[in-house]
Amino acid sequence: MYLIVNGHRYDNLEDDMTMSELLDYLKLPAKKIAIERNREIISKSTYNTVRLNDGDIMEIIHFIGGG
């Protein structure tokens, strides 16, 4: 399967991948991000159960602290 993540295409990903598995693949911490899939915000509580589909368009936002 392929996904578009923040404008970049990722090919040859495993079929039936969960949101959590995608974050592991991209080496991103689930605690400091927000994810939009096909223009819909995905709740952190569903990252382990939401299955991705071929051609999904993802936007992943990183939160940065500071002061």
HELIX and SHEET records of a PDB file:
HELIX    1   1 MET A   19  LEU A   26  1                                   8    
HELIX    2   2 ALA A   30  LYS A   32  5                                   3    
HELIX    3   3 LYS A   44  THR A   46  5                                   3    
SHEET    1   A 5 HIS A   8  TYR A  10  0                                        
SHEET    2   A 5 LEU A   3  VAL A   5 -1                                        
SHEET    3   A 5 ILE A  57  HIS A  62  1                                        
SHEET    4   A 5 ILE A  33  ARG A  37 -1                                        
SHEET    5   A 5 GLU A  40  ILE A  42 -1                                        
END                                                                             
